[in-house]
Amino acid sequence: MWEWLQSLSVWSQVYFWIAVAASVVLVVLIVLMLFSFGGGADADFDLDGDGFPDSGIDGDTGVSVFTLKGMVAFFTLGGWVGLLCSLTFPEAYVWASVFPAFLSGAAAMVGIAFAMKGMYKLQTSGNLQRENVVGKTATVYVSIQPARSGRGKVTLTAQGQFMELDAVTDEPEKLSVDEKVVIEEFSDGTAVVKRIQK
């Protein structure tokens, strides 16, 4: 194995190590999801500057591809395709492997985003009835930015099960973690909440 690796070109070795590292991370993410730790494992990026991580799926813009799962898929598939191309065409110019590697990685990243969107819709809107959520008391799990300037999350028990929902608010001040709120509206998997006056 080591002798085979040493016989590879520099670019092939780069692809190999990227693919192996990304594959290990992918396996870890899959194991975490199987054991219900997937929510904490998907540390997404704050692309809109609202002060907290964007969810993998944003109900307003449709799909967010720059998530941890998406980036891992990009490097995993891109690394293996790049390695395959560099081994198949060893005399070709370096772009002959970089271009297909980038395209396949980008396709994987977009595919993961759409898959997560589909799973999210099944989770939040499948059997969850609006009338069973509106008026319920919930607890802020991820702080909610004021005047619908950013999304947060709330937890509650509805329809006999504990659940987590994306949430926005019309309140002029941020709703902090562990604050009690009431759900005023619910549509497309997002709750509109307001502070419970003490």
QUIRAWO-V94836 format. One record per pair of residues at least 12 apart in sequence whose C-alpha atoms are under 10 Angstrom apart, sorted by the first residue. I is the first residue (numbers start at 1). J is the second residue. Records with the same first field share a line. If there is no record, write none. Layout:
# QUIRAWO-V94836
I = J / J
This chain:
# QUIRAWO-V94836
8 = 83 / 86 / 87 / 90
9 = 86 / 87 / 90
10 = 86
11 = 82 / 83 / 86 / 87 / 90 / 94 / 97 / 98
12 = 79 / 80 / 82 / 83 / 84 / 85 / 86 / 87 / 90 / 94 / 97
13 = 83 / 86
14 = 79 / 82 / 83
15 = 75 / 76 / 78 / 79 / 80 / 81 / 82 / 83 / 84 / 85 / 86 / 97 / 98 / 101
16 = 76 / 79 / 80 / 81 / 82 / 83 / 84
17 = 79 / 80 / 83
18 = 75 / 76 / 77 / 78 / 79 / 80 / 82 / 83
19 = 72 / 73 / 74 / 75 / 76 / 77 / 78 / 79 / 80 / 81 / 82 / 83
20 = 75 / 76 / 79 / 80
21 = 72 / 75 / 76 / 79
22 = 71 / 72 / 73 / 74 / 75 / 76 / 77 / 78 / 79 / 80
23 = 72 / 73 / 75 / 76 / 77 / 79 / 80
24 = 72 / 76
25 = 68 / 69 / 72 / 73 / 76
26 = 68 / 69 / 71 / 72 / 73 / 75 / 76
28 = 41
29 = 41 / 42 / 68 / 69 / 72
30 = 69
41 = 68 / 69
42 = 55 / 56 / 67 / 68 / 69 / 70
43 = 55 / 56 / 67 / 68 / 69
44 = 56 / 64 / 65 / 66 / 67 / 68 / 69 / 70 / 71
45 = 64 / 65 / 66 / 67 / 68
46 = 66 / 67
47 = 64 / 66
48 = 150
49 = 150
50 = 144 / 145 / 149 / 150 / 151
51 = 143 / 145 / 150 / 151
52 = 142 / 143 / 144 / 145 / 150 / 151 / 152
53 = 67 / 142 / 151 / 152
54 = 66 / 67 / 150 / 151 / 152
55 = 67 / 151 / 152 / 153 / 166
56 = 68 / 69 / 70 / 112 / 113 / 114 / 116 / 117 / 120
57 = 113 / 114 / 116 / 117 / 118 / 119 / 120 / 121
58 = 117 / 120 / 151 / 166 / 189 / 190
59 = 117 / 120 / 121 / 151 / 166 / 187 / 188 / 189 / 190
60 = 188 / 190
62 = 113 / 114 / 117
63 = 110 / 112 / 113 / 114 / 115 / 116 / 117
64 = 109 / 110 / 112 / 113 / 114 / 116 / 117
65 = 106 / 108 / 109 / 110 / 111 / 112 / 113 / 114 / 116
66 = 109 / 110 / 113
67 = 109 / 112 / 113
68 = 109
69 = 108 / 109 / 112 / 113 / 116
70 = 105 / 106 / 107 / 108 / 109 / 110 / 111 / 112 / 113 / 116
71 = 105 / 106 / 108 / 109 / 110 / 112
72 = 105 / 108 / 109 / 112
73 = 104 / 105 / 106 / 107 / 108 / 109 / 110 / 111 / 112
74 = 101 / 102 / 103 / 104 / 105 / 106 / 107 / 108 / 109 / 110 / 111 / 112
75 = 101 / 102 / 104 / 105 / 106 / 108 / 109
76 = 101 / 104 / 105 / 108 / 109
77 = 101 / 102 / 103 / 104 / 105 / 106 / 107 / 108 / 109
78 = 97 / 98 / 99 / 100 / 101 / 102 / 103 / 104 / 105 / 106 / 107 / 108 / 109
79 = 97 / 98 / 101 / 102 / 104 / 105
80 = 101 / 104 / 105
81 = 97 / 98 / 99 / 100 / 101 / 102 / 103 / 104 / 105
82 = 94 / 95 / 96 / 97 / 98 / 99 / 100 / 101 / 102 / 104 / 105
83 = 97 / 98 / 101
84 = 97 / 101
85 = 97 / 98 / 99 / 100 / 101
86 = 98 / 101
120 = 189
121 = 188 / 189
122 = 189
123 = 163 / 165 / 189
124 = 163 / 164 / 165 / 166 / 187 / 188 / 189 / 190
125 = 187 / 188 / 189 / 190
126 = 189
127 = 159
128 = 158 / 159 / 186 / 189
129 = 158 / 159 / 186 / 187
130 = 185 / 186 / 187 / 188 / 189 / 191
131 = 185 / 186
132 = 157 / 158 / 159 / 186
133 = 156 / 157 / 158 / 159 / 182 / 183 / 184 / 185 / 186 / 191
134 = 158 / 182 / 183 / 184 / 185 / 186 / 187 / 191 / 192 / 193
135 = 181 / 182 / 183 / 184 / 185 / 186 / 193
136 = 156 / 157 / 158 / 181 / 182 / 183 / 184 / 193
137 = 154 / 155 / 156 / 157 / 158 / 180 / 181 / 182 / 183 / 184 / 193 / 194 / 195 / 196
138 = 153 / 154 / 155 / 156 / 157 / 158 / 163 / 164 / 165 / 178 / 179 / 180 / 181 / 182 / 183 / 193 / 194 / 195 / 196
139 = 153 / 154 / 155 / 156 / 157 / 164 / 175 / 176 / 177 / 178 / 179 / 180 / 181 / 182
140 = 152 / 153 / 154 / 155 / 156 / 164 / 165 / 166 / 167 / 175 / 176 / 177 / 178 / 179 / 180 / 181 / 193 / 195
141 = 153 / 154 / 155 / 156 / 164 / 165 / 166 / 167 / 175 / 176 / 177 / 178 / 179 / 180
142 = 154 / 155 / 166 / 167 / 175 / 176 / 177 / 178 / 179
143 = 167 / 168 / 174 / 175 / 176 / 177 / 178 / 179
144 = 166 / 167 / 168 / 169 / 170 / 171 / 173 / 174 / 175 / 176 / 177 / 193
145 = 167 / 168 / 169 / 170 / 171 / 172 / 173 / 174 / 175 / 176
146 = 168 / 169 / 170 / 171 / 172 / 173 / 174 / 175
147 = 168 / 169 / 170 / 171 / 172 / 173 / 174
148 = 167 / 168 / 169 / 170 / 171 / 172 / 174 / 192
149 = 168 / 169 / 170 / 174
150 = 167 / 168 / 169 / 174
151 = 166 / 167 / 168 / 169 / 190 / 191 / 192
152 = 165 / 166 / 167 / 168 / 169 / 174 / 175 / 176 / 177 / 190 / 191
153 = 165 / 166 / 167 / 168 / 177 / 190 / 191
154 = 166 / 167 / 168 / 177 / 178 / 179 / 180 / 181 / 182 / 183 / 190 / 191 / 193
155 = 167 / 178 / 180
156 = 183
164 = 189
165 = 186 / 189 / 190 / 191
166 = 186 / 188 / 189 / 190 / 191 / 192
167 = 183 / 185 / 186 / 189 / 190 / 191 / 192 / 193 / 194
168 = 183 / 185 / 190 / 191 / 192 / 193 / 194
169 = 181 / 183 / 184 / 185 / 191 / 192 / 193 / 194 / 195
170 = 192 / 193 / 194 / 195
171 = 193 / 194 / 195
173 = 195
174 = 195
175 = 193 / 194 / 195
176 = 195
179 = 195 / 196
180 = 193 / 194 / 195 / 196 / 197 / 198
181 = 193 / 194 / 195 / 196 / 197
182 = 194 / 195 / 196 / 197
183 = 195 / 196
